[in-house]
C-alpha cells in the first residue's frame, strides 16, 4: 500500500473525485479587484446559510480576500475554462481580459458566471496547509442554465447526461441538419448490405459520430452516437484529404515518429485517387476500439482521452493500406459526402469479420452510390436555402 503521505499519490487518488470550479473574488486594499480559482468550494449550513472555500496557506490572494472581510463565489460555466486558467496562473493581470461588473454588495461579479454567492466572512479555521474560510451568505443568484466547469483527474471537463446522443451538443447543430438529410439513404443502405452504416463529421480537431443505421456486426447493444475521436493521423483521412488546409492541420497533429512529408502525404493521395478510404484490422485498432467502447459505457475522463490519443498514435499508415490485395481483412470502408464543394460528412460501413479484397466491392459500390445520392440531396437543400 502506498504511503498516504506521498503527495503525488494523494493527488492522484483524490483526483478521482470531480469538483466544481469557482472564482472567488473580492476588493483589495487598493480598491482593485482580486480573485483566485478554487476547487474546494462547498456549502456548509442552511440555517444560518453558510458556505466555505479552502485557500492554500501559500496563496498570495487568499490572505488578501480574508483581509477584506468579504468574498463572492463565481461558479464558472463549461465555456469559461480560459478564465479559470487565467486566474489560476497568478499575477496581477487576472482581470485584464475578463469582463465583470459589481455585485449588489460591490464585489467583482464575472460576466457569464453560472451562479454567484456573496458572503461576509464568518470564521477562518486552520487545516494543515490550507485554511477553511467560512462565509455567511448575504445574497445569491443562479444566473445561467449553462453546464458548469468541472475539474477531474487533472483536467477540465463539463457535465453531460448519461445519454450519449449528440443532439444536445451546441457545436453539432449544422452537422445534425445535414445528417437528417442523409438518414433515409443510410437506412436503405444498411438494409441492403445488412451491415451498420455510420455518418460522422469533422468538428474542430475531432471526428464526431452523428448517426447510425442498421444492426452492428459485433453484436453491440449500446449506441456509439455522440462518440468523439481525435482527428489525428491516420484516423479521418476521408474527412481531410480534399482540403489542403485541413490536410495540413491534420498532418501537424501526427504523433512523434510519423513521417508527415512521406507516409501521410502518400496516404492522403491514395484516398483522393480512390475516392474512398478503407481500414484494416490490427491489434492496435482492437485496443483502440475497446478503450473507446469503455469510455462510452463508463464516461469520458481526461485519463481516458489521453489513453485514446496514445492508442491512435500507435496506428501506422497501413491502417489505410496501400496494397489492398495483401491486406489481412478490412474493418471498414468510408466514402466522403460533398456539399458546397467540400467534404461535409463521411459515410462508413462497418464490415463483417473476415471481409477481404474480393468481397470489398460488394459493399463499396452501394456505399459510393449512397454517398452520391446524399450529396445531391444536400446540394439541393443548400440551393433551396440560398434562394429563400
TORKOL-4160 file (C-alpha; in steps of 0.2 Angstrom, whole numbers, padded with zeros to 4 digits, m for minus):
388
<pt num="1" X="0000" Y="0000" Z="0000"/>
<pt num="2" X="0007" Y="0017" Z="m0005"/>
<pt num="3" X="0011" Y="0029" Z="0010"/>
<pt num="4" X="m0004" Y="0041" Z="0011"/>
<pt num="5" X="0009" Y="0055" Z="0015"/>
<pt num="6" X="0015" Y="0053" Z="m0003"/>
<pt num="7" X="0009" Y="0070" Z="m0011"/>
<pt num="8" X="0008" Y="0063" Z="m0029"/>
<pt num="9" X="m0002" Y="0048" Z="m0024"/>
<pt num="10" X="m0013" Y="0058" Z="m0013"/>
<pt num="11" X="m0017" Y="0070" Z="m0028"/>
<pt num="12" X="m0020" Y="0055" Z="m0040"/>
<pt num="13" X="m0032" Y="0046" Z="m0028"/>
<pt num="14" X="m0041" Y="0062" Z="m0023"/>
<pt num="15" X="m0042" Y="0067" Z="m0042"/>
<pt num="16" X="m0054" Y="0054" Z="m0045"/>
<pt num="17" X="m0067" Y="0064" Z="m0036"/>
<pt num="18" X="m0074" Y="0078" Z="m0048"/>
<pt num="19" X="m0075" Y="0096" Z="m0041"/>
<pt num="20" X="m0084" Y="0111" Z="m0047"/>
<pt num="21" X="m0073" Y="0126" Z="m0052"/>
<pt num="22" X="m0076" Y="0143" Z="m0045"/>
<pt num="23" X="m0068" Y="0160" Z="m0045"/>
<pt num="24" X="m0068" Y="0168" Z="m0028"/>
<pt num="25" X="m0067" Y="0187" Z="m0029"/>
<pt num="26" X="m0066" Y="0202" Z="m0018"/>
<pt num="27" X="m0059" Y="0220" Z="m0017"/>
<pt num="28" X="m0041" Y="0223" Z="m0012"/>
<pt num="29" X="m0035" Y="0237" Z="0000"/>
<pt num="30" X="m0031" Y="0247" Z="m0016"/>
<pt num="31" X="m0049" Y="0246" Z="m0022"/>
<pt num="32" X="m0045" Y="0235" Z="m0036"/>
<pt num="33" X="m0052" Y="0218" Z="m0040"/>
<pt num="34" X="m0043" Y="0202" Z="m0033"/>
<pt num="35" X="m0048" Y="0184" Z="m0036"/>
<pt num="36" X="m0042" Y="0166" Z="m0036"/>
<pt num="37" X="m0048" Y="0149" Z="m0043"/>
<pt num="38" X="m0054" Y="0136" Z="m0031"/>
<pt num="39" X="m0060" Y="0118" Z="m0032"/>
<pt num="40" X="m0064" Y="0117" Z="m0014"/>
<pt num="41" X="m0080" Y="0127" Z="m0013"/>
<pt num="42" X="m0093" Y="0119" Z="m0003"/>
<pt num="43" X="m0110" Y="0123" Z="0006"/>
<pt num="44" X="m0109" Y="0121" Z="0025"/>
<pt num="45" X="m0126" Y="0125" Z="0033"/>
<pt num="46" X="m0144" Y="0130" Z="0028"/>
<pt num="47" X="m0148" Y="0139" Z="0044"/>
<pt num="48" X="m0139" Y="0150" Z="0045"/>
<pt num="49" X="m0134" Y="0150" Z="0027"/>
<pt num="50" X="m0115" Y="0146" Z="0027"/>
<pt num="51" X="m0103" Y="0141" Z="0013"/>
<pt num="52" X="m0084" Y="0139" Z="0013"/>
<pt num="53" X="m0068" Y="0138" Z="0002"/>
<pt num="54" X="m0051" Y="0132" Z="0006"/>
<pt num="55" X="m0036" Y="0143" Z="0000"/>
<pt num="56" X="m0019" Y="0136" Z="0002"/>
<pt num="57" X="m0008" Y="0145" Z="0016"/>
<pt num="58" X="0005" Y="0148" Z="0002"/>
<pt num="59" X="m0008" Y="0158" Z="m0008"/>
<pt num="60" X="m0004" Y="0176" Z="m0010"/>
<pt num="61" X="m0023" Y="0180" Z="m0014"/>
<pt num="62" X="m0031" Y="0170" Z="0000"/>
<pt num="63" X="m0025" Y="0182" Z="0014"/>
<pt num="64" X="m0030" Y="0197" Z="0004"/>
<pt num="65" X="m0048" Y="0190" Z="0002"/>
<pt num="66" X="m0048" Y="0186" Z="0021"/>
<pt num="67" X="m0042" Y="0203" Z="0025"/>
<pt num="68" X="m0056" Y="0211" Z="0015"/>
<pt num="69" X="m0069" Y="0203" Z="0026"/>
<pt num="70" X="m0080" Y="0198" Z="0011"/>
<pt num="71" X="m0080" Y="0187" Z="m0004"/>
<pt num="72" X="m0090" Y="0182" Z="m0019"/>
<pt num="73" X="m0090" Y="0165" Z="m0027"/>
<pt num="74" X="m0092" Y="0165" Z="m0046"/>
<pt num="75" X="m0097" Y="0147" Z="m0051"/>
<pt num="76" X="m0089" Y="0145" Z="m0068"/>
<pt num="77" X="m0098" Y="0138" Z="m0084"/>
<pt num="78" X="m0090" Y="0124" Z="m0095"/>
<pt num="79" X="m0087" Y="0138" Z="m0108"/>
<pt num="80" X="m0076" Y="0148" Z="m0095"/>
<pt num="81" X="m0060" Y="0136" Z="m0095"/>
<pt num="82" X="m0049" Y="0150" Z="m0101"/>
<pt num="83" X="m0055" Y="0162" Z="m0087"/>
<pt num="84" X="m0050" Y="0148" Z="m0074"/>
<pt num="85" X="m0033" Y="0145" Z="m0082"/>
<pt num="86" X="m0030" Y="0164" Z="m0082"/>
<pt num="87" X="m0035" Y="0166" Z="m0063"/>
<pt num="88" X="m0025" Y="0150" Z="m0059"/>
<pt num="89" X="m0009" Y="0157" Z="m0067"/>
<pt num="90" X="m0007" Y="0170" Z="m0053"/>
<pt num="91" X="0000" Y="0188" Z="m0055"/>
<pt num="92" X="m0009" Y="0204" Z="m0055"/>
<pt num="93" X="m0017" Y="0204" Z="m0073"/>
<pt num="94" X="m0031" Y="0191" Z="m0070"/>
<pt num="95" X="m0044" Y="0204" Z="m0073"/>
<pt num="96" X="m0036" Y="0212" Z="m0089"/>
<pt num="97" X="m0046" Y="0201" Z="m0101"/>
<pt num="98" X="m0061" Y="0196" Z="m0090"/>
<pt num="99" X="m0077" Y="0205" Z="m0091"/>
<pt num="100" X="m0085" Y="0209" Z="m0074"/>
<pt num="101" X="m0097" Y="0221" Z="m0065"/>
<pt num="102" X="m0101" Y="0224" Z="m0047"/>
<pt num="103" X="m0112" Y="0213" Z="m0037"/>
<pt num="104" X="m0126" Y="0221" Z="m0026"/>
<pt num="105" X="m0113" Y="0222" Z="m0012"/>
<pt num="106" X="m0100" Y="0230" Z="m0024"/>
<pt num="107" X="m0089" Y="0214" Z="m0026"/>
<pt num="108" X="m0082" Y="0208" Z="m0043"/>
<pt num="109" X="m0095" Y="0198" Z="m0052"/>
<pt num="110" X="m0088" Y="0189" Z="m0068"/>
<pt num="111" X="m0098" Y="0190" Z="m0084"/>
<pt num="112" X="m0107" Y="0174" Z="m0089"/>
<pt num="113" X="m0105" Y="0165" Z="m0072"/>
<pt num="114" X="m0117" Y="0151" Z="m0070"/>
<pt num="115" X="m0121" Y="0157" Z="m0052"/>
<pt num="116" X="m0114" Y="0169" Z="m0039"/>
<pt num="117" X="m0114" Y="0169" Z="m0019"/>
<pt num="118" X="m0110" Y="0185" Z="m0010"/>
<pt num="119" X="m0103" Y="0182" Z="0008"/>
<pt num="120" X="m0097" Y="0190" Z="0024"/>
<pt num="121" X="m0083" Y="0181" Z="0032"/>
<pt num="122" X="m0089" Y="0172" Z="0047"/>
<pt num="123" X="m0074" Y="0162" Z="0053"/>
<pt num="124" X="m0057" Y="0156" Z="0047"/>
<pt num="125" X="m0050" Y="0139" Z="0053"/>
<pt num="126" X="m0033" Y="0132" Z="0051"/>
<pt num="127" X="m0032" Y="0115" Z="0042"/>
<pt num="128" X="m0015" Y="0108" Z="0038"/>
<pt num="129" X="m0008" Y="0118" Z="0024"/>
<pt num="130" X="m0024" Y="0126" Z="0020"/>
<pt num="131" X="m0037" Y="0137" Z="0029"/>
<pt num="132" X="m0056" Y="0135" Z="0029"/>
<pt num="133" X="m0064" Y="0151" Z="0026"/>
<pt num="134" X="m0082" Y="0151" Z="0031"/>
<pt num="135" X="m0094" Y="0164" Z="0024"/>
<pt num="136" X="m0112" Y="0169" Z="0029"/>
<pt num="137" X="m0122" Y="0171" Z="0013"/>
<pt num="138" X="m0129" Y="0189" Z="0010"/>
<pt num="139" X="m0135" Y="0187" Z="m0007"/>
<pt num="140" X="m0135" Y="0174" Z="m0021"/>
<pt num="141" X="m0142" Y="0170" Z="m0038"/>
<pt num="142" X="m0142" Y="0157" Z="m0052"/>
<pt num="143" X="m0139" Y="0167" Z="m0067"/>
<pt num="144" X="m0137" Y="0154" Z="m0082"/>
<pt num="145" X="m0143" Y="0136" Z="m0085"/>
<pt num="146" X="m0126" Y="0133" Z="m0093"/>
<pt num="147" X="m0117" Y="0117" Z="m0088"/>
<pt num="148" X="m0104" Y="0120" Z="m0075"/>
<pt num="149" X="m0085" Y="0118" Z="m0077"/>
<pt num="150" X="m0078" Y="0103" Z="m0069"/>
<pt num="151" X="m0061" Y="0098" Z="m0064"/>
<pt num="152" X="m0057" Y="0079" Z="m0064"/>
<pt num="153" X="m0041" Y="0069" Z="m0064"/>
<pt num="154" X="m0030" Y="0084" Z="m0068"/>
<pt num="155" X="m0040" Y="0090" Z="m0082"/>
<pt num="156" X="m0055" Y="0101" Z="m0086"/>
<pt num="157" X="m0072" Y="0095" Z="m0092"/>
<pt num="158" X="m0090" Y="0098" Z="m0091"/>
<pt num="159" X="m0106" Y="0089" Z="m0085"/>
<pt num="160" X="m0115" Y="0078" Z="m0098"/>
<pt num="161" X="m0130" Y="0067" Z="m0095"/>
<pt num="162" X="m0129" Y="0048" Z="m0096"/>
<pt num="163" X="m0136" Y="0049" Z="m0114"/>
<pt num="164" X="m0123" Y="0048" Z="m0127"/>
<pt num="165" X="m0134" Y="0056" Z="m0140"/>
<pt num="166" X="m0125" Y="0070" Z="m0149"/>
<pt num="167" X="m0141" Y="0081" Z="m0151"/>
<pt num="168" X="m0138" Y="0092" Z="m0136"/>
<pt num="169" X="m0120" Y="0097" Z="m0142"/>
<pt num="170" X="m0121" Y="0115" Z="m0147"/>
<pt num="171" X="m0106" Y="0113" Z="m0159"/>
<pt num="172" X="m0116" Y="0100" Z="m0169"/>
<pt num="173" X="m0131" Y="0110" Z="m0174"/>
<pt num="174" X="m0126" Y="0112" Z="m0193"/>
<pt num="175" X="m0120" Y="0094" Z="m0195"/>
<pt num="176" X="m0136" Y="0087" Z="m0187"/>
<pt num="177" X="m0146" Y="0096" Z="m0200"/>
<pt num="178" X="m0135" Y="0088" Z="m0214"/>
<pt num="179" X="m0137" Y="0071" Z="m0206"/>
<pt num="180" X="m0155" Y="0072" Z="m0206"/>
<pt num="181" X="m0155" Y="0073" Z="m0225"/>
<pt num="182" X="m0144" Y="0058" Z="m0225"/>
<pt num="183" X="m0154" Y="0047" Z="m0213"/>
<pt num="184" X="m0166" Y="0039" Z="m0225"/>
<pt num="185" X="m0152" Y="0035" Z="m0238"/>
<pt num="186" X="m0142" Y="0027" Z="m0223"/>
<pt num="187" X="m0156" Y="0016" Z="m0218"/>
<pt num="188" X="m0159" Y="0010" Z="m0236"/>
<pt num="189" X="m0140" Y="0006" Z="m0237"/>
<pt num="190" X="m0139" Y="m0003" Z="m0221"/>
<pt num="191" X="m0154" Y="m0014" Z="m0226"/>
<pt num="192" X="m0147" Y="m0019" Z="m0242"/>
<pt num="193" X="m0130" Y="m0023" Z="m0236"/>
<pt num="194" X="m0135" Y="m0030" Z="m0219"/>
<pt num="195" X="m0121" Y="m0020" Z="m0210"/>
<pt num="196" X="m0121" Y="m0005" Z="m0200"/>
<pt num="197" X="m0119" Y="0012" Z="m0208"/>
<pt num="198" X="m0112" Y="0027" Z="m0199"/>
<pt num="199" X="m0112" Y="0046" Z="m0203"/>
<pt num="200" X="m0098" Y="0057" Z="m0195"/>
<pt num="201" X="m0091" Y="0074" Z="m0197"/>
<pt num="202" X="m0076" Y="0084" Z="m0193"/>
<pt num="203" X="m0078" Y="0096" Z="m0178"/>
<pt num="204" X="m0063" Y="0106" Z="m0174"/>
<pt num="205" X="m0049" Y="0093" Z="m0170"/>
<pt num="206" X="m0061" Y="0079" Z="m0168"/>
<pt num="207" X="m0072" Y="0067" Z="m0178"/>
<pt num="208" X="m0090" Y="0065" Z="m0171"/>
<pt num="209" X="m0101" Y="0051" Z="m0175"/>
<pt num="210" X="m0118" Y="0059" Z="m0179"/>
<pt num="211" X="m0130" Y="0045" Z="m0183"/>
<pt num="212" X="m0130" Y="0026" Z="m0187"/>
<pt num="213" X="m0142" Y="0014" Z="m0196"/>
<pt num="214" X="m0143" Y="m0005" Z="m0196"/>
<pt num="215" X="m0138" Y="m0018" Z="m0184"/>
<pt num="216" X="m0120" Y="m0018" Z="m0178"/>
<pt num="217" X="m0110" Y="m0033" Z="m0184"/>
<pt num="218" X="m0101" Y="m0035" Z="m0167"/>
<pt num="219" X="m0117" Y="m0038" Z="m0158"/>
<pt num="220" X="m0115" Y="m0022" Z="m0148"/>
<pt num="221" X="m0131" Y="m0017" Z="m0138"/>
<pt num="222" X="m0127" Y="0001" Z="m0134"/>
<pt num="223" X="m0126" Y="0016" Z="m0146"/>
<pt num="224" X="m0110" Y="0025" Z="m0151"/>
<pt num="225" X="m0119" Y="0040" Z="m0157"/>
<pt num="226" X="m0110" Y="0056" Z="m0150"/>
<pt num="227" X="m0094" Y="0047" Z="m0149"/>
<pt num="228" X="m0079" Y="0059" Z="m0152"/>
<pt num="229" X="m0062" Y="0053" Z="m0158"/>
<pt num="230" X="m0046" Y="0064" Z="m0160"/>
<pt num="231" X="m0045" Y="0068" Z="m0179"/>
<pt num="232" X="m0026" Y="0063" Z="m0178"/>
<pt num="233" X="m0017" Y="0053" Z="m0192"/>
<pt num="234" X="m0020" Y="0041" Z="m0198"/>
<pt num="235" X="m0039" Y="0042" Z="m0192"/>
<pt num="236" X="m0051" Y="0053" Z="m0203"/>
<pt num="237" X="m0041" Y="0054" Z="m0219"/>
<pt num="238" X="m0058" Y="0054" Z="m0229"/>
<pt num="239" X="m0063" Y="0070" Z="m0219"/>
<pt num="240" X="m0047" Y="0080" Z="m0223"/>
<pt num="241" X="m0040" Y="0073" Z="m0240"/>
<pt num="242" X="m0049" Y="0085" Z="m0251"/>
<pt num="243" X="m0045" Y="0101" Z="m0241"/>
<pt num="244" X="m0026" Y="0107" Z="m0242"/>
<pt num="245" X="m0029" Y="0117" Z="m0226"/>
<pt num="246" X="m0037" Y="0103" Z="m0216"/>
<pt num="247" X="m0024" Y="0091" Z="m0223"/>
<pt num="248" X="m0010" Y="0102" Z="m0216"/>
<pt num="249" X="m0018" Y="0104" Z="m0199"/>
<pt num="250" X="m0021" Y="0085" Z="m0199"/>
<pt num="251" X="m0003" Y="0081" Z="m0203"/>
<pt num="252" X="0003" Y="0094" Z="m0190"/>
<pt num="253" X="m0006" Y="0083" Z="m0176"/>
<pt num="254" X="0004" Y="0067" Z="m0181"/>
<pt num="255" X="0012" Y="0059" Z="m0166"/>
<pt num="256" X="0030" Y="0058" Z="m0164"/>
<pt num="257" X="0039" Y="0046" Z="m0176"/>
<pt num="258" X="0026" Y="0048" Z="m0190"/>
<pt num="259" X="0034" Y="0054" Z="m0207"/>
<pt num="260" X="0022" Y="0068" Z="m0211"/>
<pt num="261" X="0030" Y="0073" Z="m0228"/>
<pt num="262" X="0031" Y="0055" Z="m0233"/>
<pt num="263" X="0019" Y="0042" Z="m0227"/>
<pt num="264" X="0005" Y="0054" Z="m0223"/>
<pt num="265" X="0005" Y="0063" Z="m0240"/>
<pt num="266" X="0005" Y="0046" Z="m0248"/>
<pt num="267" X="m0010" Y="0040" Z="m0238"/>
<pt num="268" X="m0020" Y="0056" Z="m0242"/>
<pt num="269" X="m0015" Y="0054" Z="m0260"/>
<pt num="270" X="m0022" Y="0036" Z="m0260"/>
<pt num="271" X="m0038" Y="0041" Z="m0253"/>
<pt num="272" X="m0040" Y="0055" Z="m0266"/>
<pt num="273" X="m0036" Y="0044" Z="m0280"/>
<pt num="274" X="m0048" Y="0030" Z="m0274"/>
<pt num="275" X="m0061" Y="0042" Z="m0269"/>
<pt num="276" X="m0064" Y="0032" Z="m0253"/>
<pt num="277" X="m0055" Y="0026" Z="m0238"/>
<pt num="278" X="m0053" Y="0008" Z="m0231"/>
<pt num="279" X="m0046" Y="0002" Z="m0214"/>
<pt num="280" X="m0039" Y="m0015" Z="m0209"/>
<pt num="281" X="m0039" Y="m0024" Z="m0193"/>
<pt num="282" X="m0024" Y="m0023" Z="m0181"/>
<pt num="283" X="m0021" Y="m0027" Z="m0163"/>
<pt num="284" X="m0019" Y="m0008" Z="m0160"/>
<pt num="285" X="m0035" Y="m0005" Z="m0168"/>
<pt num="286" X="m0044" Y="m0018" Z="m0157"/>
<pt num="287" X="m0036" Y="m0010" Z="m0142"/>
<pt num="288" X="m0042" Y="0007" Z="m0148"/>
<pt num="289" X="m0060" Y="0002" Z="m0151"/>
<pt num="290" X="m0060" Y="m0007" Z="m0134"/>
<pt num="291" X="m0054" Y="0008" Z="m0125"/>
<pt num="292" X="m0067" Y="0019" Z="m0134"/>
<pt num="293" X="m0081" Y="0007" Z="m0130"/>
<pt num="294" X="m0076" Y="0008" Z="m0112"/>
<pt num="295" X="m0077" Y="0027" Z="m0111"/>
<pt num="296" X="m0094" Y="0026" Z="m0119"/>
<pt num="297" X="m0100" Y="0014" Z="m0105"/>
<pt num="298" X="m0092" Y="0022" Z="m0091"/>
<pt num="299" X="m0090" Y="0040" Z="m0096"/>
<pt num="300" X="m0076" Y="0051" Z="m0104"/>
<pt num="301" X="m0062" Y="0056" Z="m0092"/>
<pt num="302" X="m0046" Y="0066" Z="m0095"/>
<pt num="303" X="m0037" Y="0050" Z="m0092"/>
<pt num="304" X="m0047" Y="0040" Z="m0105"/>
<pt num="305" X="m0044" Y="0054" Z="m0118"/>
<pt num="306" X="m0025" Y="0053" Z="m0115"/>
<pt num="307" X="m0026" Y="0034" Z="m0117"/>
<pt num="308" X="m0036" Y="0036" Z="m0134"/>
<pt num="309" X="m0024" Y="0048" Z="m0141"/>
<pt num="310" X="m0010" Y="0037" Z="m0136"/>
<pt num="311" X="m0018" Y="0022" Z="m0145"/>
<pt num="312" X="m0022" Y="0032" Z="m0160"/>
<pt num="313" X="m0003" Y="0037" Z="m0161"/>
<pt num="314" X="0001" Y="0018" Z="m0162"/>
<pt num="315" X="m0008" Y="0016" Z="m0178"/>
<pt num="316" X="0003" Y="0015" Z="m0193"/>
<pt num="317" X="0000" Y="0021" Z="m0211"/>
<pt num="318" X="m0005" Y="0003" Z="m0215"/>
<pt num="319" X="m0021" Y="0007" Z="m0205"/>
<pt num="320" X="m0026" Y="0014" Z="m0223"/>
<pt num="321" X="m0017" Y="0000" Z="m0233"/>
<pt num="322" X="m0008" Y="0004" Z="m0250"/>
<pt num="323" X="m0009" Y="m0014" Z="m0256"/>
<pt num="324" X="m0027" Y="m0020" Z="m0254"/>
<pt num="325" X="m0023" Y="m0037" Z="m0260"/>
<pt num="326" X="m0011" Y="m0041" Z="m0246"/>
<pt num="327" X="m0022" Y="m0033" Z="m0233"/>
<pt num="328" X="m0027" Y="m0045" Z="m0219"/>
<pt num="329" X="m0046" Y="m0042" Z="m0218"/>
<pt num="330" X="m0055" Y="m0025" Z="m0218"/>
<pt num="331" X="m0063" Y="m0016" Z="m0204"/>
<pt num="332" X="m0072" Y="m0003" Z="m0213"/>
<pt num="333" X="m0074" Y="0007" Z="m0229"/>
<pt num="334" X="m0078" Y="0025" Z="m0230"/>
<pt num="335" X="m0084" Y="0037" Z="m0243"/>
<pt num="336" X="m0084" Y="0057" Z="m0241"/>
<pt num="337" X="m0100" Y="0066" Z="m0244"/>
<pt num="338" X="m0098" Y="0083" Z="m0253"/>
<pt num="339" X="m0108" Y="0098" Z="m0250"/>
<pt num="340" X="m0105" Y="0115" Z="m0257"/>
<pt num="341" X="m0089" Y="0109" Z="m0265"/>
<pt num="342" X="m0081" Y="0102" Z="m0248"/>
<pt num="343" X="m0082" Y="0087" Z="m0238"/>
<pt num="344" X="m0096" Y="0089" Z="m0225"/>
<pt num="345" X="m0099" Y="0071" Z="m0219"/>
<pt num="346" X="m0092" Y="0054" Z="m0222"/>
<pt num="347" X="m0102" Y="0038" Z="m0223"/>
<pt num="348" X="m0094" Y="0022" Z="m0216"/>
<pt num="349" X="m0099" Y="0004" Z="m0217"/>
<pt num="350" X="m0093" Y="m0007" Z="m0203"/>
<pt num="351" X="m0088" Y="m0023" Z="m0212"/>
<pt num="352" X="m0092" Y="m0041" Z="m0206"/>
<pt num="353" X="m0077" Y="m0050" Z="m0199"/>
<pt num="354" X="m0066" Y="m0059" Z="m0212"/>
<pt num="355" X="m0070" Y="m0047" Z="m0227"/>
<pt num="356" X="m0056" Y="m0047" Z="m0239"/>
<pt num="357" X="m0052" Y="m0038" Z="m0255"/>
<pt num="358" X="m0063" Y="m0050" Z="m0266"/>
<pt num="359" X="m0078" Y="m0045" Z="m0255"/>
<pt num="360" X="m0075" Y="m0026" Z="m0254"/>
<pt num="361" X="m0084" Y="m0021" Z="m0270"/>
<pt num="362" X="m0100" Y="m0029" Z="m0264"/>
<pt num="363" X="m0100" Y="m0015" Z="m0250"/>
<pt num="364" X="m0091" Y="m0001" Z="m0259"/>
<pt num="365" X="m0102" Y="0000" Z="m0274"/>
<pt num="366" X="m0118" Y="0004" Z="m0265"/>
<pt num="367" X="m0109" Y="0015" Z="m0252"/>
<pt num="368" X="m0102" Y="0026" Z="m0266"/>
<pt num="369" X="m0119" Y="0027" Z="m0274"/>
<pt num="370" X="m0127" Y="0031" Z="m0257"/>
<pt num="371" X="m0114" Y="0045" Z="m0254"/>
<pt num="372" X="m0118" Y="0052" Z="m0271"/>
<pt num="373" X="m0137" Y="0052" Z="m0268"/>
<pt num="374" X="m0134" Y="0061" Z="m0251"/>
<pt num="375" X="m0123" Y="0074" Z="m0259"/>
<pt num="376" X="m0136" Y="0078" Z="m0272"/>
<pt num="377" X="m0149" Y="0079" Z="m0259"/>
<pt num="378" X="m0138" Y="0090" Z="m0248"/>
<pt num="379" X="m0133" Y="0102" Z="m0263"/>
<pt num="380" X="m0152" Y="0103" Z="m0267"/>
<pt num="381" X="m0156" Y="0108" Z="m0250"/>
<pt num="382" X="m0142" Y="0121" Z="m0249"/>
<pt num="383" X="m0148" Y="0128" Z="m0265"/>
<pt num="384" X="m0166" Y="0130" Z="m0259"/>
<pt num="385" X="m0160" Y="0138" Z="m0243"/>
<pt num="386" X="m0149" Y="0150" Z="m0253"/>
<pt num="387" X="m0164" Y="0156" Z="m0264"/>
<pt num="388" X="m0175" Y="0160" Z="m0249"/>
